[in-house]
Every structure is written in C-alpha cells, then in structure tokens.
Amino acid sequence: MALIFTNEKCIGCNKCIHVCSCMGANIFTVKNGKNRIEVDEKKCIACGACIDACEHKAREFKDDTNHFFNDLKRGANISVLVAPALKANYPDIYKNILGALKKMGVNHIISVSFGADITTWGYLNYIKEYDFKGGISQPCPAVVGYIERYLPKLIPKLFPVQSPLMCAAIYVKKYMGIKDKLAFISPCIAKKLEIDDPNNENYVNYNVTFSHLIDYMKKHNIKGEEYTDEIEYGLGSIYPLPGGLKQNVQWFLGDDIFIRQMEGEKRMYHYLEQNEYSISNNRVKYLFVDALNCESGCIYGTGIESSKLNNDNNLSSLIDIKEQSKKNGIRSAWSKKLKPAQRLKRLNKQFSKLNLNDFIRKYTDRSKQCQYHIPNTTELNRIFLDMGKEKEEERKINCSCCGYETCHDMVVAIYNRFSHKNNCIYYIKKQVEEEQLKTLQQAEDIKKQKEELLYAVEKINDEFSGLYVSVDQMSKENDANAEETSGISGEMQIVSDFCKNLENSIIEISTLLQELNNNNEEVVSISSQTNLLALNASIEATRAGTAGKGFSAVASFIKELADKSKKTVIESSESQCRIEEAILSIQKDAQKLIEIVNKINDRTHSLASSTEEIAISVSSIIEVSEIIKEKLRTLTQ
C-alpha cells in the first residue's frame, strides 16, 4: 500500500490530480463501474496536497503510530525526537503529551530544534568549505523526493547536509551513545520516506504524526504529567516557519545575504522545474533556495490535525518561542547583542566537537521509476482525434476538469495510461451532444415512420372495408347457396318420387303388354299415359338443369316407347317381343337414375354442411379483422 492511498469514498472528481505536481502519481481507473483515482507509490512524494484538496475524505495516509505504541507495550527501548511544531500546535498540553509518552516507557525525549541548530551549523560550514552556492535546501523530504524522481539534474544542487531530524538522530546515536530505537513525533507524512531511505542508515525507526498520535491518545485515554525535553536549543525552533532555515543562516551571516525563499506545493515545484537549467548550471544569484513543500511551513504540515490548520494561535506560539530563543547574554550564539560574525564564531565553538562528515548524506536518482513518454506529433494528433478534438481551438480548451492544466498534458497522461479519454469532460460532452443529435434524428425518423404507419393503417382500413364488403357478399352468396341447396334438395325429392312412380308405371306397362293381345284400346291408353310421362320427364329434366340430363334421356326413351306402342297397335302384335325387351331396358335405366339421384342427394347434404362451415368461417374472419384493427389503432396512438 502507498504511503498515501485512496479509500472507498473516492468518486473520481480529479481534484487530487489537479493539485498533484507529479505526473503519473495519480492514476484514473474504473473499479466496479465507478471512477477512482489510485496512487502510484513509486511516483508519489507524499506532499499531502491531495489530502487537503479532497472534500470527500477519500485520501488517507499511513505512519508508524500503532507500531510505535505496540513496541512500547512490549517493552522495547525507545526514545523520541520531537518536532518543534508540536509545541507550536499544542502549547497548552505540549508538556503533558511528553509526560504521557514518558509514562508509557519512552526513555529520552529530545527536541529536533537542537538538530536544526546542527543543520544550520552544517550548512554554514559546508558553504564555506566547498563554496557551495545556488543550492537547494533539503530539510523537506517532499522536496528531496520530487528532485530525486522528477528533476535528477538538480540532485548535485541539493545540500548534502542532513535534515534537523537526521542531525538530531545522528547526534543522539553517535555523540550521546543512545542505543534505543528512535521515534519521530512528526508534523509530516513524507518524513516516512526520509526515515526509510537506505541513505539514512536506519537512524530513525518510527514516524508518528501529530494527527495519529493525538487520535491514539484520545482513543486509549492516555494522559501524563508535565515533562520537558532534555537538550537546550537555539533558533532551530523556528525551522517550522516558512523561511526558518533562511532566518537561521541570516542570523549568522547577516541580512544582506540573499537567500531565495520558496514554498507551497505546486508553486514551489513549478519554480524548480522552470529554473532547472539555471540552478543546475550555477546561473542563479542567491546563496541557496530555502524550499518547503507546505505553503505555511512545517507548523501546518501534512500530518497535523485538520482543526489546527491555519490557526493563528500556532503562529503566535512559535513567534514566542523564537523570541525566547534569542538570548541576552554575549556568550551564546543566539545572543541579540552580538553581530552575525560573532554569533557564527560562538556557534562553531558550541559544535566544535562535531564532525561535519557525520552529518553528510547522499541522494538517489529515482527518475527511472517515474519516467513517462512524451508522444510525438503523430501520436498526439491520433489521441486528440480519438477524443473528438479536430480543431486547434478544441485542443487548447484547458478547462482542467480532467485534473491536468492543459489538454496537452491530458493527452500525455492518456498516452502513458495515467488517464483515459473518458475522463475528459469535453469528450463526454461531445459524446452526449452526438447522442442527442442521434436521438433527435431517431425521433424524427420515428415520427416519419409513424406517419408512414398511419398511412399504411389507413390503407389497411380501406382494405378492411373492401374485405368486409367481400365477406358480406360471400356471406350473402353463401346464404343464397344454402337456399339454392335446399331448393335443389326439394327438387331432387320430386325427382326421386318421380323415379319411384316411373318404376310403378313400367310394372303397369308390363301388365298391360301381357294384356296387349286382348285389348288394343288398353295399349292405346297406356301409350297416352306414356306420352304424358315423357312430357313430365322432359319438364323435370329442364328443371334439374345439368343434373337432369339423365331425365332427358329417360324422357326420350319413354316417348319412343309410346310411339312404338302406337305403331305396335297399328302394325301388329308381332312387335310384342321387341316391346318387352324395351321395357326391360327402361327398368335398368330407371334403376341407374335412382342411383344417380341418391348420389346427388348425398352431395347436396355435403354442400349444405359446407355452407354452414363457410358461415362460421365468415364470422371468424370478421372477428379476427376487428382484433387486428384494434391493435393497429393502439399501435398508432
């Protein structure tokens, strides 16, 4: 986990990116469908700007507070080094906090203000011995971290003298002979980077920030009697103030010495970046740059409680400490009565037993872990086009909503996968506008389609009107067919009756023929009756239409019989045998006619059933048509 990390409250608002000076230290990601900004610990310098900027409390930091107290409980030998900012932030309970630590088992309590005095001594002597001018102060670990990671050309210009914390730790270890583990009661998150730096040889073991220390003591109800730090110190107590190191050096070299003072997260880092060439090539006129990450100095460091930020009481308290540090006697290096040169002489005498080399440190070029690539013109253009930025003015909107100062920086971040085009509000806005245009076009298309649908429905309604007419006509014709079928059925019954009568008549003719020889008059009478039957058959054949063709044939046969009967009566009884043969033929034909009539009756019954089915189908057609019309009506509303 990074020293500064993102918790679950993050909403991806990009404020952390906006205030961060380190390209790539904040990575835009999407986790579980939610935008997040993660921290790359290799690129982060723990400047704390993101913690101050985040309104959602989505950024937290870790330190060694729990580890420190757990080791104390186990009986570990631990001494503490206390930052002077603790007294400034908690003037009323400062001594009680120290007493509580002592009560819990801390062996020694030493103010880092004493270490700051050593740092001042080291700077003055290093400048004199190596004519080191135009350098950069290094008490701030965030500044050191930034130069090591992003401006490695400035590493030779970092003062190699240790910070007040490390000077105090080295003094405690090498000159006081204390073997304890050392804990730093700290106003700074980034001090953890300095403590863990291999170049500092593990002099300090714990970074215990003010914020987590006070929370822990409140949570566990830890209290103590008043206690004071163990070593006297001078103006080192004002190091937490902006320009504190500058004031200390000028105290010994005079106010006419020009020292460049620079603090404040982005402003300070931009200054170093913009002046990298002049600083690295000794083109500057100042003795050195007193550089601090925090705009208000360490007194309002990144590791203090938020309620203490910009509290004027803190500043007043530190000013009081400053005045108290200035002695009235002429034997002290902090005497107000002495001139700067005299103070310097006194300072060197006070620390005459110190070896400057004990307080020299090295730095590490960490730029490889922070390298990123600048895309060429072709790659820049490709990314801009992918973001929908075709025109030059679109590529210089520089709204900073993505967190980056310029659209160019955003493209660089996208190219290095620190961000994504979806994090560009202009891109999203353009996507929304394009979607809006598509939606409007779709709405227009839908409107047009609806109009076409309405027209189609009208046509369908017209077709339905025609369908209703056709169905109605079909229904009427079906009813007519049903009536016609019933009529045919009735007529066929007459034909059937006729066939039966014909058969009876033929039987009678046979009887009469047997009596032919006895009574010609009877034959004549039969002939007349036969003619009448032929006439009836013809009439019935005409009524039956096509179906009555058989009847027509029968009528023809009967008529022929009648004629022959008359001829037989006239000519002779010699034709009797022939008449009998004809009668037999008529009987056969009559039987066939009966069979045809039966078949026609069967088909007539089937036709009647079909007309009933047609009538049912017509009703179904009308019912379904009404349902379809209703659905079409609903569709067009």
C-alpha positions as CSV (number, residue, x, y, z in Angstrom):
1,M,0.0,0.0,0.0
2,A,1.2,3.5,-0.8
3,L,2.1,5.9,1.9
4,I,-0.9,8.0,0.8
5,F,-3.7,5.9,-0.5
6,T,-7.3,6.0,-1.8
7,N,-10.2,4.7,0.3
8,E,-13.7,3.7,-0.8
9,K,-15.1,7.2,-0.6
10,C,-13.4,8.2,-3.9
11,I,-15.8,9.5,-6.6
12,G,-13.1,10.3,-9.2
13,C,-13.6,14.0,-9.0
14,N,-9.9,14.7,-10.2
15,K,-9.1,17.3,-7.6
16,C,-6.2,15.2,-6.4
17,I,-4.8,15.1,-10.0
18,H,-5.2,18.9,-10.3
19,V,-3.2,19.7,-7.1
20,C,-0.6,17.0,-7.7
21,S,2.8,18.1,-9.1
22,C,3.9,14.6,-10.1
23,M,2.8,13.3,-13.5
24,G,1.6,9.8,-13.1
25,A,1.3,9.7,-9.3
26,N,-2.5,9.7,-9.7
27,I,-4.0,7.1,-12.0
28,F,-7.5,7.3,-13.3
29,T,-9.2,3.9,-13.1
30,V,-12.7,2.4,-13.1
31,K,-13.4,-0.1,-10.4
32,N,-16.8,-1.9,-10.2
33,G,-18.2,0.6,-12.7
34,K,-17.1,3.6,-10.5
35,N,-14.4,6.1,-11.3
36,R,-11.4,6.2,-8.9
37,I,-8.1,7.9,-8.7
38,E,-5.4,5.5,-7.3
39,V,-1.9,6.4,-6.1
40,D,1.3,5.1,-7.6
41,E,3.6,4.9,-4.6
42,K,6.7,4.9,-6.8
43,K,5.8,8.3,-8.2
44,C,4.1,9.8,-5.1
45,I,6.3,12.2,-3.0
46,A,3.7,12.3,-0.1
47,C,3.3,16.1,-0.4
48,G,-0.2,15.8,1.1
49,A,-1.8,18.2,-1.4
50,C,-4.4,15.6,-2.4
51,I,-5.4,15.1,1.2
52,D,-6.0,18.8,1.7
53,A,-7.9,19.1,-1.6
54,C,-10.2,16.1,-1.2
55,E,-13.6,17.2,0.1
56,H,-14.8,13.6,0.2
57,K,-12.1,12.4,2.7
58,A,-11.1,9.8,0.1
59,R,-7.4,10.1,0.7
60,E,-5.6,8.7,3.8
61,F,-2.0,8.1,4.9
62,K,-0.2,5.6,7.0
63,D,2.5,6.1,9.5
64,D,4.1,4.1,12.4
65,T,1.9,5.2,15.3
66,N,0.4,1.8,16.0
67,H,3.7,0.1,15.5
68,F,5.4,2.5,17.9
69,F,2.8,2.0,20.7
70,N,2.8,-1.7,20.3
71,D,6.6,-1.9,20.6
72,L,6.4,0.3,23.7
73,K,3.9,-2.1,25.3
74,R,6.2,-5.0,24.6
75,G,8.9,-3.2,26.5
76,A,11.1,-2.1,23.6
77,N,13.8,0.5,24.4
78,I,12.6,3.6,22.5
79,S,13.5,7.3,22.7
80,V,11.6,10.1,20.9
81,L,12.7,13.1,18.8
82,V,10.0,15.8,18.9
83,A,9.4,18.2,16.1
84,P,9.3,21.9,17.3
85,A,5.9,22.2,15.6
86,L,4.4,20.1,18.3
87,K,4.9,22.8,20.9
88,A,3.5,25.4,18.4
89,N,0.3,23.4,17.7
90,Y,-0.3,22.2,21.3
91,P,1.3,24.9,23.6
92,D,-1.1,24.2,26.4
93,I,-0.7,20.4,26.5
94,Y,2.7,20.0,25.0
95,K,4.4,19.1,28.2
96,N,1.5,16.7,29.1
97,I,2.0,14.9,25.8
98,L,5.6,14.4,26.6
99,G,4.8,13.3,30.1
100,A,2.3,10.7,28.7
101,L,5.0,9.3,26.4
102,K,7.4,9.1,29.3
103,K,4.9,7.4,31.4
104,M,4.4,4.7,28.7
105,G,8.1,3.9,28.8
106,V,9.9,6.3,26.5
107,N,13.5,6.7,27.7
108,H,14.6,10.0,26.3
109,I,12.8,13.0,24.8
110,I,14.8,15.3,22.7
111,S,13.6,18.3,20.6
112,V,14.5,18.3,17.0
113,S,15.1,22.0,17.4
114,F,18.5,21.0,18.6
115,G,19.1,19.0,15.5
116,A,18.0,22.1,13.5
117,D,20.8,24.0,15.1
118,I,23.2,21.4,13.9
119,T,21.7,21.6,10.4
120,T,22.3,25.4,10.4
121,W,25.9,24.8,11.6
122,G,26.4,22.2,8.9
123,Y,25.0,24.5,6.1
124,L,27.3,27.3,7.1
125,N,30.4,25.2,7.2
126,Y,29.6,23.3,4.0
127,I,29.1,26.6,2.2
128,K,32.4,27.9,3.5
129,E,34.4,24.7,2.9
130,Y,33.1,23.9,-0.6
131,D,32.0,27.3,-1.7
132,F,28.6,25.7,-2.3
133,K,26.3,28.4,-3.7
134,G,23.0,28.3,-5.5
135,G,22.0,25.1,-3.8
136,I,18.6,23.8,-2.7
137,S,17.8,23.2,1.0
138,Q,16.8,19.7,1.9
139,P,15.1,19.6,5.3
140,C,11.8,18.9,3.4
141,P,11.5,15.3,2.4
142,A,8.9,16.0,-0.2
143,V,11.2,18.4,-2.0
144,V,14.0,15.8,-1.9
145,G,11.6,13.2,-3.2
146,Y,10.5,15.4,-6.1
147,I,14.0,16.2,-7.2
148,E,15.2,12.6,-6.9
149,R,12.2,11.4,-9.0
150,Y,11.5,14.2,-11.5
151,L,14.4,16.6,-11.6
152,P,17.5,14.4,-11.2
153,K,19.7,17.0,-12.7
154,L,19.2,19.0,-9.6
155,I,20.4,16.3,-7.2
156,P,24.0,17.7,-7.2
157,K,22.5,21.0,-6.0
158,L,20.7,19.5,-3.0
159,F,22.6,20.4,0.2
160,P,24.2,17.1,1.3
161,V,23.8,18.2,4.9
162,Q,21.2,16.1,6.8
163,S,17.8,17.5,7.9
164,P,17.2,18.6,11.5
165,L,15.6,15.2,12.2
166,M,18.6,13.2,11.0
167,C,21.1,15.6,12.6
168,A,19.3,15.0,15.9
169,A,19.2,11.3,15.4
170,I,22.9,11.1,14.4
171,Y,23.9,13.2,17.4
172,V,21.8,11.0,19.8
173,K,23.4,7.8,18.4
174,K,27.0,8.9,17.8
175,Y,27.6,11.6,20.4
176,M,25.2,10.7,23.2
177,G,25.6,7.0,22.7
178,I,21.9,6.2,23.0
179,K,21.2,2.7,21.5
180,D,17.4,3.0,21.7
181,K,15.2,2.8,18.7
182,L,14.2,6.4,17.8
183,A,10.6,7.6,17.0
184,F,9.9,11.0,15.4
185,I,6.9,12.9,16.7
186,S,6.2,14.4,13.3
187,P,4.1,17.0,11.5
188,C,4.9,15.5,8.2
189,I,3.7,12.4,6.3
190,A,6.7,12.5,3.9
191,K,9.2,12.1,6.7
192,K,8.4,8.3,6.4
193,L,10.2,8.5,3.0
194,E,13.3,10.1,4.6
195,I,13.2,7.6,7.5
196,D,13.0,4.6,5.2
197,D,15.7,5.9,2.8
198,P,18.6,3.5,2.8
199,N,20.9,6.5,2.6
200,N,19.9,7.4,6.1
201,E,21.1,4.1,7.6
202,N,18.0,3.4,9.7
203,Y,18.8,6.1,12.3
204,V,15.1,6.6,12.9
205,N,12.6,3.7,13.2
206,Y,9.1,5.3,13.5
207,N,7.3,8.3,12.0
208,V,4.5,9.2,14.4
209,T,2.4,12.0,13.0
210,F,0.7,14.5,15.3
211,S,-2.7,13.6,13.9
212,H,-2.5,9.9,14.5
213,L,-0.7,10.4,17.9
214,I,-3.5,12.6,19.3
215,D,-6.2,10.2,17.9
216,Y,-4.5,7.3,19.6
217,M,-4.0,9.0,22.9
218,K,-7.7,10.2,22.9
219,K,-8.9,6.7,21.9
220,H,-6.9,5.0,24.6
221,N,-7.3,7.8,27.2
222,I,-3.5,8.2,27.6
223,K,-2.6,11.1,29.9
224,G,0.6,12.2,31.8
225,E,2.2,14.7,34.0
226,E,4.2,17.6,32.5
227,Y,7.6,16.8,31.2
228,T,10.2,18.9,29.3
229,D,12.7,18.0,26.5
230,E,16.2,17.3,27.6
231,I,18.5,19.4,25.5
232,E,18.7,23.2,25.2
233,Y,18.3,24.6,21.7
234,G,18.5,27.9,19.9
235,L,16.8,29.4,16.8
236,G,16.4,25.9,15.4
237,S,12.9,26.1,17.0
238,I,11.8,28.4,14.2
239,Y,12.5,25.9,11.4
240,P,8.8,25.0,11.1
241,L,8.1,28.6,9.9
242,P,8.4,29.4,6.2
243,G,11.9,30.7,5.7
244,G,13.0,29.3,9.1
245,L,16.3,28.0,7.7
246,K,16.8,31.3,5.8
247,Q,16.4,33.2,9.1
248,N,18.8,31.0,10.9
249,V,21.5,31.4,8.2
250,Q,21.0,35.1,8.1
251,W,21.3,35.3,11.9
252,F,24.9,34.2,11.4
253,L,25.8,35.7,8.0
254,G,23.8,38.9,8.1
255,D,20.6,40.1,6.4
256,D,22.4,41.3,3.3
257,I,22.9,37.6,2.3
258,F,20.3,36.9,-0.4
259,I,18.5,33.6,0.1
260,R,15.6,32.6,-2.2
261,Q,12.6,31.5,-0.2
262,M,10.1,29.3,-1.9
263,E,7.2,27.2,-0.5
264,G,3.8,25.9,-1.5
265,E,3.2,22.6,-3.2
266,K,2.7,23.3,-6.9
267,R,4.2,26.8,-7.0
268,M,7.5,25.6,-5.5
269,Y,7.8,22.5,-7.8
270,H,7.0,24.6,-10.8
271,Y,9.7,27.0,-9.8
272,L,12.2,24.2,-9.6
273,E,11.1,22.8,-12.9
274,Q,11.2,26.1,-14.7
275,N,14.6,27.0,-13.3
276,E,16.1,23.6,-13.6
277,Y,18.7,24.7,-16.1
278,S,19.8,27.9,-14.4
279,I,20.1,26.2,-11.0
280,S,21.9,23.2,-12.3
281,N,24.4,25.4,-14.2
282,N,25.1,27.8,-11.4
283,R,23.3,30.7,-13.1
284,V,21.4,31.9,-10.0
285,K,22.5,34.9,-7.8
286,Y,21.2,33.7,-4.4
287,L,23.1,31.7,-1.8
288,F,20.6,28.9,-1.9
289,V,16.8,28.2,-2.1
290,D,15.0,27.6,1.2
291,A,12.4,25.3,-0.2
292,L,9.4,23.8,1.7
293,N,6.5,21.8,0.3
294,C,3.9,23.2,2.7
295,E,2.9,26.8,2.0
296,S,2.7,27.6,5.7
297,G,5.7,25.6,6.6
298,C,6.0,22.6,8.8
299,I,3.9,24.3,11.5
300,Y,1.0,23.4,9.3
301,G,2.5,20.2,8.0
302,T,0.6,17.4,6.2
303,G,0.5,15.2,9.4
304,I,-1.3,17.5,11.7
305,E,-5.0,17.6,12.7
306,S,-7.2,19.4,10.2
307,S,-8.6,21.5,13.1
308,K,-5.1,23.0,13.6
309,L,-4.7,24.2,10.0
310,N,-4.2,28.0,9.6
311,N,-4.6,28.5,13.4
312,D,-3.1,31.8,14.2
313,N,-2.5,30.7,17.8
314,N,0.0,28.2,16.5
315,L,1.9,31.0,14.7
316,S,1.9,33.3,17.8
317,S,3.2,30.5,19.9
318,L,6.1,29.8,17.6
319,I,7.0,33.5,17.5
320,D,7.1,33.5,21.3
321,I,9.4,30.5,21.1
322,K,11.6,32.4,18.6
323,E,11.9,35.4,20.9
324,Q,12.7,33.2,23.8
325,S,15.5,31.5,21.8
326,K,17.3,34.8,21.4
327,K,19.5,35.2,24.5
328,N,20.5,38.4,26.1
329,G,24.0,37.1,27.2
330,I,27.0,37.6,25.0
331,R,28.3,34.1,25.4
332,S,25.5,32.4,23.4
333,A,25.4,32.0,19.7
334,W,21.8,33.2,19.9
335,S,22.6,36.5,21.6
336,K,20.9,39.5,20.2
337,K,23.7,41.7,21.3
338,L,26.3,40.1,19.0
339,K,27.0,40.7,15.4
340,P,26.4,37.9,12.9
341,A,30.1,37.1,12.6
342,Q,30.4,36.9,16.4
343,R,27.4,34.6,16.6
344,L,28.9,32.3,13.9
345,K,32.1,32.1,15.9
346,R,30.1,31.2,19.0
347,L,28.1,28.6,17.1
348,N,31.3,26.9,15.7
349,K,32.7,26.9,19.3
350,Q,29.5,25.3,20.6
351,F,29.7,22.5,18.0
352,S,33.5,22.3,17.8
353,K,33.4,18.6,18.8
354,L,31.1,17.7,15.8
355,N,32.5,16.2,12.7
356,L,30.8,17.7,9.6
357,N,31.2,14.4,7.7
358,D,29.0,12.6,10.3
359,F,26.1,14.8,9.1
360,I,26.6,14.5,5.3
361,R,24.2,12.4,3.3
362,K,23.8,11.0,-0.2
363,Y,20.8,11.0,-2.6
364,T,19.5,8.5,-5.1
365,D,18.4,9.1,-8.6
366,R,14.9,7.6,-8.7
367,S,13.8,9.1,-12.0
368,K,13.7,5.7,-13.8
369,Q,10.7,4.7,-11.8
370,C,8.9,7.9,-12.7
371,Q,9.7,8.2,-16.3
372,Y,6.9,8.8,-18.8
373,H,7.0,9.4,-22.5
374,I,6.0,12.5,-24.5
375,P,4.1,11.4,-27.6
376,N,5.3,12.7,-31.0
377,T,3.2,14.9,-33.2
378,T,1.5,11.9,-35.0
379,E,0.7,10.2,-31.7
380,L,-0.6,13.5,-30.2
381,N,-2.8,14.0,-33.2
382,R,-4.1,10.5,-33.1
383,I,-5.2,10.8,-29.4
384,F,-6.7,14.3,-30.0
385,L,-8.8,12.9,-32.9
386,D,-9.8,9.9,-30.8
387,M,-11.1,12.4,-28.2
388,G,-13.1,14.2,-30.9
389,K,-10.8,17.3,-30.9
390,E,-10.2,18.0,-34.5
391,K,-9.8,21.8,-34.4
392,E,-6.8,23.6,-32.9
393,E,-9.0,25.6,-30.5
394,E,-10.6,22.3,-29.3
395,R,-7.1,21.2,-28.3
396,K,-6.5,24.2,-26.2
397,I,-9.7,24.4,-24.1
398,N,-7.6,23.8,-21.0
399,C,-10.6,23.6,-18.6
400,S,-8.6,21.4,-16.1
401,C,-11.7,19.3,-15.3
402,C,-9.6,16.2,-16.0
403,G,-7.2,17.4,-13.4
404,Y,-4.4,18.4,-15.8
405,E,-3.6,22.0,-16.5
406,T,-3.7,21.7,-20.3
407,C,-5.3,19.5,-22.9
408,H,-1.8,18.6,-24.0
409,D,-0.9,17.3,-20.5
410,M,-4.1,15.3,-20.6
411,V,-3.0,13.7,-23.9
412,V,0.4,12.9,-22.4
413,A,-1.4,11.3,-19.4
414,I,-3.6,9.2,-21.8
415,Y,-0.6,8.2,-23.8
416,N,1.1,6.9,-20.7
417,R,-2.1,5.3,-19.4
418,F,-2.3,7.6,-16.4
419,S,-5.7,8.7,-17.6
420,H,-8.4,7.9,-20.2
421,K,-10.3,9.9,-22.7
422,N,-13.5,9.2,-20.7
423,N,-12.1,11.4,-18.0
424,C,-12.2,14.4,-20.4
425,I,-15.4,16.4,-19.8
426,Y,-15.2,17.8,-23.4
427,Y,-15.1,14.4,-24.9
428,I,-18.0,13.2,-22.7
429,K,-19.9,16.4,-23.6
430,K,-19.3,15.9,-27.3
431,Q,-20.4,12.3,-27.0
432,V,-23.6,13.4,-25.3
433,E,-24.2,16.1,-27.9
434,E,-23.7,13.5,-30.7
435,E,-26.0,11.1,-28.9
436,Q,-28.5,13.9,-28.5
437,L,-28.3,14.6,-32.3
438,K,-28.8,10.9,-32.9
439,T,-31.8,10.8,-30.6
440,L,-33.3,13.8,-32.3
441,Q,-32.7,12.2,-35.7
442,Q,-34.2,8.9,-34.4
443,A,-37.2,10.9,-33.0
444,E,-37.6,12.4,-36.5
445,D,-37.3,9.0,-38.1
446,I,-39.8,7.6,-35.7
447,K,-42.1,10.5,-36.4
448,K,-41.7,9.8,-40.1
449,Q,-42.2,6.1,-39.6
450,K,-45.3,6.7,-37.6
451,E,-46.7,8.9,-40.3
452,E,-46.0,6.1,-42.8
453,L,-47.5,3.7,-40.4
454,L,-50.6,5.8,-40.1
455,Y,-50.8,5.9,-43.9
456,A,-50.4,2.2,-44.0
457,V,-53.1,1.7,-41.4
458,E,-55.4,3.9,-43.4
459,K,-54.7,1.8,-46.4
460,I,-55.3,-1.4,-44.3
461,N,-58.5,0.1,-43.0
462,D,-59.6,0.7,-46.6
463,E,-58.6,-2.9,-47.4
464,F,-60.6,-4.0,-44.4
465,S,-63.6,-2.1,-45.8
466,G,-63.2,-4.0,-49.0
467,L,-62.7,-7.2,-47.0
468,Y,-65.9,-6.5,-45.1
469,V,-67.8,-6.0,-48.4
470,S,-66.3,-9.2,-49.9
471,V,-67.0,-11.1,-46.7
472,D,-70.6,-9.7,-46.6
473,Q,-71.1,-10.6,-50.3
474,M,-69.6,-14.0,-49.6
475,S,-71.9,-14.4,-46.6
476,K,-74.9,-13.4,-48.7
477,E,-73.9,-15.7,-51.6
478,N,-73.3,-18.5,-49.1
479,D,-76.8,-17.9,-47.7
480,A,-78.1,-17.9,-51.3
481,N,-76.2,-21.2,-51.9
482,A,-77.7,-22.6,-48.8
483,E,-81.2,-21.6,-50.0
484,E,-80.4,-23.0,-53.5
485,T,-79.1,-26.2,-52.0
486,S,-82.3,-26.5,-50.0
487,G,-84.3,-25.9,-53.2
488,I,-82.2,-28.5,-55.1
489,S,-82.7,-30.9,-52.3
490,G,-86.5,-30.4,-52.6
491,E,-86.5,-30.8,-56.4
492,M,-84.4,-33.9,-56.1
493,Q,-87.0,-35.3,-53.8
494,I,-89.5,-34.7,-56.6
495,V,-87.2,-36.5,-59.0
496,S,-86.8,-39.3,-56.5
497,D,-90.6,-39.6,-56.2
498,F,-90.8,-39.5,-60.0
499,C,-88.4,-42.4,-60.3
500,K,-90.5,-44.5,-58.0
501,N,-93.6,-43.6,-60.0
502,L,-91.7,-44.4,-63.2
503,E,-90.9,-47.8,-61.8
504,N,-94.5,-48.5,-60.9
505,S,-95.6,-47.3,-64.3
506,I,-93.2,-49.7,-66.0
507,I,-94.7,-52.5,-64.0
508,E,-98.1,-51.5,-65.1
509,I,-96.9,-51.3,-68.7
510,S,-95.7,-54.9,-68.4
511,T,-99.0,-55.9,-67.2
512,L,-100.7,-54.0,-69.9
513,L,-98.4,-55.6,-72.5
514,Q,-99.4,-59.0,-71.3
515,E,-103.0,-57.9,-72.0
516,L,-102.0,-56.3,-75.3
517,N,-103.3,-59.1,-77.4
518,N,-106.7,-59.0,-75.5
519,N,-107.2,-55.2,-75.5
520,N,-105.6,-52.8,-78.0
521,E,-107.6,-50.0,-76.5
522,E,-105.8,-50.6,-73.3
523,V,-102.4,-50.3,-75.1
524,V,-103.5,-47.1,-76.7
525,S,-104.4,-45.8,-73.3
526,I,-101.0,-46.9,-71.9
527,S,-99.4,-45.1,-74.9
528,S,-101.2,-41.9,-74.0
529,Q,-100.1,-42.2,-70.4
530,T,-96.5,-43.0,-71.5
531,N,-96.6,-39.8,-73.6
532,L,-97.7,-37.9,-70.6
533,L,-94.9,-39.4,-68.5
534,A,-92.4,-38.4,-71.2
535,L,-93.6,-34.9,-71.2
536,N,-93.3,-34.8,-67.4
537,A,-89.8,-36.2,-67.5
538,S,-88.8,-33.6,-70.0
539,I,-90.2,-30.9,-67.7
540,E,-88.4,-32.3,-64.7
541,A,-85.2,-32.6,-66.8
542,T,-85.4,-29.0,-67.7
543,R,-85.9,-28.0,-64.0
544,A,-82.9,-30.1,-62.9
545,G,-80.7,-28.4,-65.4
546,T,-77.3,-30.2,-65.9
547,A,-78.2,-32.7,-63.2
548,G,-81.3,-33.6,-65.2
549,K,-79.6,-34.9,-68.3
550,G,-80.4,-38.4,-67.3
551,F,-84.1,-37.4,-67.1
552,S,-83.9,-36.1,-70.6
553,A,-82.6,-39.4,-71.8
554,V,-85.4,-41.2,-69.9
555,A,-88.0,-38.9,-71.4
556,S,-86.7,-39.6,-74.9
557,F,-86.9,-43.4,-74.2
558,I,-90.4,-43.1,-72.9
559,K,-91.6,-41.1,-75.9
560,E,-90.0,-43.6,-78.2
561,L,-91.8,-46.3,-76.3
562,A,-95.1,-44.5,-76.7
563,D,-94.6,-44.2,-80.4
564,K,-93.6,-47.8,-80.8
565,S,-96.6,-48.8,-78.7
566,K,-98.9,-46.9,-81.0
567,K,-97.1,-48.4,-84.0
568,T,-97.4,-51.8,-82.5
569,V,-101.1,-51.3,-82.0
570,I,-101.4,-50.2,-85.6
571,E,-99.0,-52.5,-87.2
572,S,-99.3,-55.7,-85.3
573,S,-98.7,-57.7,-82.2
574,E,-95.7,-59.1,-83.9
575,S,-93.7,-56.3,-82.2
576,Q,-94.6,-57.5,-78.7
577,C,-91.3,-59.2,-78.1
578,R,-89.4,-56.1,-79.0
579,I,-91.6,-54.0,-76.6
580,E,-90.8,-56.4,-73.8
581,E,-87.1,-56.0,-74.5
582,A,-87.5,-52.2,-74.4
583,I,-89.3,-52.4,-71.1
584,L,-86.5,-54.4,-69.6
585,S,-84.0,-51.7,-70.8
586,I,-86.2,-49.0,-69.3
587,Q,-86.2,-50.8,-66.0
588,K,-82.4,-50.9,-66.0
589,D,-82.1,-47.2,-66.9
590,A,-84.6,-46.3,-64.2
591,Q,-82.5,-48.1,-61.6
592,K,-79.4,-46.2,-62.7
593,L,-81.4,-43.0,-62.5
594,I,-82.3,-43.8,-58.9
595,E,-78.6,-44.4,-58.1
596,I,-77.7,-41.0,-59.6
597,V,-80.4,-39.3,-57.6
598,N,-79.1,-40.9,-54.4
599,K,-75.6,-39.6,-55.1
600,I,-76.9,-36.2,-55.9
601,N,-78.8,-36.2,-52.6
602,D,-75.6,-37.1,-50.7
603,R,-73.6,-34.3,-52.4
604,T,-76.4,-31.9,-51.7
605,H,-76.2,-32.8,-48.0
606,S,-72.4,-32.2,-48.1
607,L,-73.0,-28.9,-49.8
608,A,-75.4,-27.9,-47.0
609,S,-72.7,-28.7,-44.4
610,S,-70.1,-26.7,-46.3
611,T,-72.3,-23.7,-46.4
612,E,-72.6,-23.9,-42.6
613,E,-68.8,-24.1,-42.3
614,I,-68.5,-21.2,-44.7
615,A,-70.9,-19.2,-42.5
616,I,-68.8,-20.0,-39.4
617,S,-65.5,-19.0,-41.2
618,V,-67.0,-15.8,-42.3
619,S,-67.9,-14.9,-38.7
620,S,-64.3,-15.8,-37.6
621,I,-62.8,-13.6,-40.4
622,I,-64.9,-10.7,-39.2
623,E,-63.9,-11.3,-35.5
624,V,-60.1,-11.5,-36.3
625,S,-60.4,-8.5,-38.5
626,E,-61.8,-6.5,-35.7
627,I,-59.0,-7.6,-33.4
628,I,-56.3,-6.6,-35.9
629,K,-58.0,-3.2,-36.5
630,E,-58.0,-2.6,-32.7
631,K,-54.3,-3.5,-32.4
632,L,-53.4,-1.2,-35.3
633,R,-55.4,1.6,-33.7
634,T,-53.4,1.1,-30.4
635,L,-50.1,1.0,-32.3
636,T,-50.8,4.4,-34.0
637,Q,-51.8,6.2,-30.8
